[in-house]
Amino acid sequence: MLFWKKINFMMILIAGPYRSGTNDDPVLIKQNLDRLESVALPLFRLGHVPIIGEWVALPLMKLAGSKKLGDAAFEEIQYPTAHRLLLKCDAVLRLEGASKGADEDVRIARERGLKIYYRIEDVPHASVFIN
């Protein structure tokens, strides 16, 4: 039987453009989400738990009846979701690209004293020891 003795992994919020620069074009928004998701598996393989706000917010917005970007349900859920996640995260990986939402995530993370990374190459491997 294996037992976890020491685990120094981080929950890392991946922040970057989602809606920014898309003029609400669904194809461009999907490309932005794909870009955010492209670093999730590498973070996981470093031993961390990656999280993207949209992974939580999108299903909630659907349940709340959101019909389009920027409607009342979107505004109620989109950014507050990331801000709540930051209360549980240890770090932020801020991807390149203009994004007021991602910039706000970084500002909040700094206020909380979280680590901020700008390149996946700068994220350390997690230390995991098993018996």
C-alpha positions in Angstrom: 0.0 0.0 0.0 1.3 3.5 -0.9 1.0 6.4 1.5 1.5 10.0 0.7 4.1 11.4 3.1 4.8 14.8 1.7 3.0 16.6 -1.1 4.2 20.0 -2.3 1.9 20.4 -5.2 0.1 23.6 -6.0 -3.3 24.3 -7.3 -2.6 26.7 -10.2 -5.1 29.0 -11.8 -4.4 29.4 -15.5 -5.2 33.0 -16.5 -5.1 34.5 -19.9 -7.4 35.9 -22.7 -10.7 34.2 -23.0 -13.1 36.8 -24.4 -10.5 39.5 -25.0 -9.7 40.4 -28.5 -12.4 38.2 -30.0 -15.2 40.6 -30.6 -17.3 37.7 -29.1 -16.5 35.5 -32.1 -17.2 31.9 -30.8 -14.4 30.5 -33.0 -11.8 32.9 -31.5 -13.2 32.4 -28.0 -12.8 28.6 -28.5 -9.2 29.2 -29.7 -8.5 31.2 -26.5 -9.9 28.4 -24.3 -7.9 25.9 -26.2 -4.8 27.9 -25.5 -5.6 28.1 -21.8 -6.2 24.4 -21.8 -2.9 23.7 -23.7 -0.9 24.2 -20.5 -3.2 22.2 -18.2 -1.7 18.8 -18.9 1.9 20.0 -18.7 1.1 21.6 -15.3 -0.4 18.3 -14.2 2.6 16.4 -15.4 4.7 18.7 -13.2 2.7 17.4 -10.3 0.3 20.2 -9.8 -3.5 20.6 -10.1 -4.4 23.0 -13.0 -7.7 24.9 -12.9 -9.2 27.3 -15.4 -12.1 29.5 -14.3 -14.1 28.8 -17.4 -14.1 25.0 -16.5 -16.2 26.0 -13.5 -18.0 29.1 -14.8 -19.3 27.9 -18.1 -21.5 25.1 -16.7 -22.8 27.4 -14.0 -23.6 30.1 -16.6 -25.6 27.6 -18.6 -27.5 26.5 -15.5 -28.2 30.1 -14.7 -29.8 30.6 -18.1 -27.0 32.6 -19.8 -27.9 33.1 -23.5 -24.9 35.3 -24.6 -21.6 36.6 -23.4 -22.0 39.6 -21.2 -25.6 39.0 -20.2 -26.6 39.1 -16.5 -25.8 35.5 -15.8 -22.4 35.9 -17.4 -21.6 38.9 -15.3 -22.9 37.2 -12.1 -20.7 34.2 -12.6 -17.7 34.6 -15.0 -15.3 36.7 -13.0 -16.5 35.9 -9.5 -15.8 32.3 -10.2 -12.1 32.9 -10.8 -11.9 35.2 -7.8 -13.4 32.5 -5.6 -11.0 29.9 -7.0 -8.1 32.2 -6.1 -9.1 31.8 -2.5 -8.0 28.1 -2.8 -5.2 28.4 -5.3 -1.5 28.6 -4.5 -0.3 30.2 -7.7 -1.3 31.7 -11.1 0.1 31.0 -14.5 -0.5 34.1 -16.5 -0.4 33.4 -20.2 0.5 36.2 -22.7 -2.2 38.3 -24.3 -4.3 41.3 -23.3 -7.0 40.4 -20.8 -8.5 42.6 -18.2 -9.9 39.6 -16.4 -6.5 37.8 -16.3 -4.9 41.0 -15.1 -7.4 41.3 -12.3 -6.7 37.6 -11.4 -3.0 38.5 -11.1 -3.8 41.6 -9.0 -5.9 39.6 -6.6 -3.3 36.8 -6.5 -0.6 39.3 -5.6 -2.7 40.8 -2.8 -3.1 37.3 -1.4 0.7 36.6 -1.7 0.3 33.9 -4.3 3.1 32.9 -6.7 2.7 34.3 -10.2 4.3 32.6 -13.1 4.5 33.9 -16.7 6.1 30.8 -18.3 5.4 27.2 -17.7 9.1 26.7 -17.7 9.3 28.7 -14.5 6.8 26.5 -12.6 8.8 24.0 -10.4 8.2 20.3 -10.2 6.1 19.2 -7.3 7.8 17.2 -4.5 5.9 14.0 -3.9 7.2 11.3 -1.6 5.6 7.9 -1.2 6.2 5.1 1.2 
